């Protein structure tokens, strides 16, 4: 399995890292490991007298310009990002607001702690605008939607000037549209202001759309860390393949170390070192890597159809009795029971060794 250092190396300024996995407890434990990696003993909590220094180091020039950039942060080259952080550089976002009877402005103002009037006004104005709540600064928090309450709470963390925000599953309760709105905002914020965000979630779609890096956690172990495209198209294990999107594990015959046979089709497929010598393997095929082709010699029968906007997801059975999932983007409409040909068209794909008693499996998580 992958050790902690691997994920630590992926968390950098300006990034949006997703911890993905079926069990929230596992993801929360990894967030805690990240939090604990900052040694509190040598990095004491900031004294109130340092508040003005923090403002000058991390926030805006005192010119009232909402578009002003952050002041440069002194960097070192020999330490990882997490090892450069101080205790006050990290904030954790969890569920709930302690006192929803406060107004939006008072809540943000209380997050600033000790007050420097000019600086306080600049920060409040900026983060009210950032959260889209400037026109509602006198409103009670209890009157806001769940989405706006989460954005407000994020603003209350960012206004403290951290460099890393840990978010524990709080976005999973939102519908797709508001969740994407918040993630888009965070992505822009990370890039512009060099914040690092680490999110714990089970939303694959969110991770594929917004993540800089994805860490897949299964049974409290990180199985793979990579960019979204690599996680989706080149999962490193069968567990990840079956978790990270809709597709099929399909049996193939190995002809030699560089060639495999799928049904009656021959494909070049150099075997990884750990699979050389195997005669029977399983291929992970994404739904969008299989194509209808009426002239093909590989005949399939349509078993089920799901219409998803411009895409139709088909479950089909081959003449040898194996089931596959495929996505069709054309205007063709096939019917249940209809027989048609298919082709496998791809240049690279992962091969796995799994138990002979499981010749075909499906990844049923929709993306």
N, C-alpha and C positions, 0 to 999 in steps of 0.2 A: 504494500500500500504506500501511498504518498505521505511523506512526513510534513510536519508543520512548516519547515523552512521553505518548502515548495510554494505554499500559498502565501507565505510572508513575502516572497520575492515578487509576487504578482500584484501586491497592493502598493500602488504608487500614487503620487499626486495627480489629480485630474482623472482618476479612473472610477469605474462603476463595476465592482466585483460582485457576482452573485454566488451565494452558497445554495445549491439546488439539491433536493433530496426528498424522499417521501415522508421522513419522520422529522417533525419540527424540533423534537428534543435533541436529536443529533446535530441539527443545524445550529441550535442555540448554544450547545456545548462548544462548537467551533468558534462562534462569536466570542464566547467567554475566553477561549484560548488566545484569541487575538487581543482582547482587552488585557488579559493577564500578562501578555508579552511585554507590556510597557512596565518597566520596573519602578514601582512606586517608591521604593526605599531611596533611590538616588535622584528621584524627580519629585520633589515635594509639591503639594498644591500651591498654586500661585497666591501670593499675598495680595490684598486689595491695593496696596501701593504700586503694584506692577500693572494695574489695569490700563493705565494710560500708555505704558510701554507696549502692551499687547495690541492696543488699538493701532499704534503707529506701525507696528511690525506687520500686522495682518490685514488691516482694513484700509480705509480710503483716506486720501489726502483731504485736508480740512478746507475743501473748496466748495462743498455742497453739490458736487457733480455726481449724479447717480451712476454715470457710466465710467467713472474713474476706475482704474485698475488697482489691484493689490500692490502694495509696496513689495519689492523683491525680498524673498526669504533666503537667508544665508543657508547654503547647502554644503554638505560634505559628500565626498565620493566613495568613501570606504565603508560607510554604514548603510544598511538597508533602511528603507523609509520608516518602518516601524521602530527601528532602533534610534532614529533621530527624534522621535516624538517625545514630548514631555507629558506629564500626567494631565495637564490642562488642555492638551491638544486633542483629546479624544472625548466624544460625546456618544451616548447610547440612546436611541429612540425606541421607546416601548409604548404599549397601549395606554390610552386614557390621559386626560388632563385633570390635574388635582382639583382645581377650582373653576368649573365651567361658568360660574356666576360672574367672573371677571369680564371686563371689556377686552376686546382684541388689543387695544393700545396698552392698557394696564398690564396685560399678561406679558407682552413683549418687553415693556419697560422694566418689569420685575426681573426679567431674565438677564438684564444688563448688570444687575448688582449695583456697585457703587457708581455714582453718576458724575460725568463731566458734561456740562450742559450742551455745548456745541457738538461734541462728539456724539452724545446721546441722540440728539435730534437727527444728525446725519444717518446714524445707524438705524434708528426707528423708521425714518422715511424710506430708506433703501429697502429694508426687509418687509415693510408694509407693501411697498410696490412689488417687490419680488413675489410675495405671497398672493397678490391680487386682492388684497383686503384694505387698501388705502381708503376706499370709499366707505368701508364698513368698520373703521377703527373704533367707533363708539358702540358697535354692536356687542351684545353678550356672546361669549363663546358658545353657550348652549343653543343659540339661534343659528349657528353655522351648520352646514352639511358635514357629514363625516369626512368627506374629501378635504374640505376647507379646514377642518379641525386638525387633520394630519399635517397639512401644509403649514398651518400656524405653529404647530409643535416643532416641525422641522426648522422654521424660522427662529424659534426660541432657542434651538440648539446652535444654529449657524451664527446667530448674533453674538455668541460667546467667543467666536474666533477660533474654533477647532480646526484641525487639519484632517481629521478622520471622524466620520459618522458611522456608527454601527446601527443597522435597522433590523429589528427582530420580528419578521413575519407580519408587521403591522399593515402592510399593503394588501395582503392576501384576502382581506375581508371586502375589498372594494370590487366593483364591477370592472370589466375590461377597460372601458373608455376612461373613467377617472384615474384608474391605476396607470394607464399609459400616459395620461397628462402629467401626473406627478413624476413618473420616471423620465419623461422627456425634459421636464424642468430640472431634475437632478442632474441629468446628463449635461445640459448646458451649463449648469452651475459648476459642476466638477471641472469641465474644460476651461471655463472662464476664470474661475477663482482658485483653481488648483486644490480643491478639496478632494479627498478620497472617500467614497461611499462603499460600504460592504453591506449587502442585503441578504437576509435569510428568507427564502421563499420556496414554494413548490410550483410556482407558475413558470412553466417552460417557455410559453409564448413570450412572457415579459423578458426573460433572460435572453432568448434568441434575438429579440428586437432591440434591446438596450444595453446588454452587458458588454463591458470591455473584456472581462474574463469570467468563465464559469468554472466552479469547482463542484463536481458531482459527489455528494456524500451519500453512501449507502451503508447501513449497519455501523454508523459512527466512524467510518473510514472514508477518506477522500480517495476515490478510485481514479479520477482523471482531472487535470486542470488544463484548460486550453481556451482559445477563443470560441465563440458560438458556432462558427462554421465547422471547425474541427470536431467539436463535441457532437454535432448533428450528423456529419457525413463520415466521420472516422472515429466512432466510439472505440475505446481500447479494450473493453471486455463485453461479454454477453449481457451482464447485468446492466451496464450503461446503455448498450444498444436497445435493450427492451424497455428501458426507462425513458430514454430521451427522444421518443417520437414514433410516429406510426410507420411500421414497416414489417418485414418478415425475416425470420431465420429459416434458411432454405438449404437442404442437403446437397452437397456437390461431391463429385469424384475427382481425386487428385491424380492426374496422369503423370506428371513429373513435378520437379520443384518450381517450375515456371508456368505450368499449364493446368487448368481445371476444366471439368466438363459439367455444364448445367443442362439438364435434359439432354438434348442432342447437339447443343452448341458448345464450341470450344473457345475458351478465353485465356489470354495470357494473364497470369496472376502470380508474380514472384512471391513465394511463401516467406513469411517471417521466420527467423531462425528457430523460434520455439515450436514451429509447426512442420519443419522439414522432416520428411519420413512418414507423415500421416497419409493415409489412403482415403479416408472419409472425413470431411469437414462440413461446417455449416457456414453459409454465406449470409451476411446481413444485407438485405435489399430494401432500400427506401421505396416508398410508394411512387415517388416521382422518378425512379430509375427503371421503370418497366413501362413499355409502350404497346398499345394495341397495334397490330400489323396483320390484317386479314390474309396476307400472302405467306405468313410465317408457317413453318412446320410444327411449331409448338402450339398445340391447340389447348384452349382453356374454356371452361364453362362459367358464365356469370352466376354467382351465388347470391350476391347482395349488392345494393347500391345506396350510397348516401350522397345527396346533393348538397354542396357547400358553396353556394354562390356560383362563381365561374368554374369551380372545380367539382368533378364527380369522383368520389372515392368508391372503388369497386373491390369487393372480395371475390376472388376467382379460385377455381380448382383446376389444376392441370390434369392431363390425361393419365398421369402416374399417381394421382390422388393427393398431391400436395396443394396446400392453400397459400395464396399470395394476396397482398393488398397493393393496389396500384391507384395512382391519381391520374385522371384524364382531364386535360385542359382544352380539348377540342370541342366542337359543337356536335360531335357524334353522340347519339343516344342509344346505348345498348340496353337490352332487356334481360331480366332474370331468366336463366335457362338458355340464353343464346350462346352459341359456340363461335369463337373467334380466335385468331392467332395473336401471339405476343412476342416481343423481343426484349432482351436485356441489353440496354445500351448505356455503358458507362466505361470509364477508363481505370478507375480504381475503386476498391471496396474492401471492407474488412472481412477476414475469414476467422472463424472461431472453432475450437474443439469443444463440443458439449456432449452430454450423455447420449448414447445411441437410442435410449428410450424416449428422447424428445426430438424427433426428426424435424418437426415444424412448430414454431412458436410465433406469437404476434406481439408487437408493441402496440398497445391499444390506446396510448395516451395521445390525444389529439393536439396538434400544434396549429 
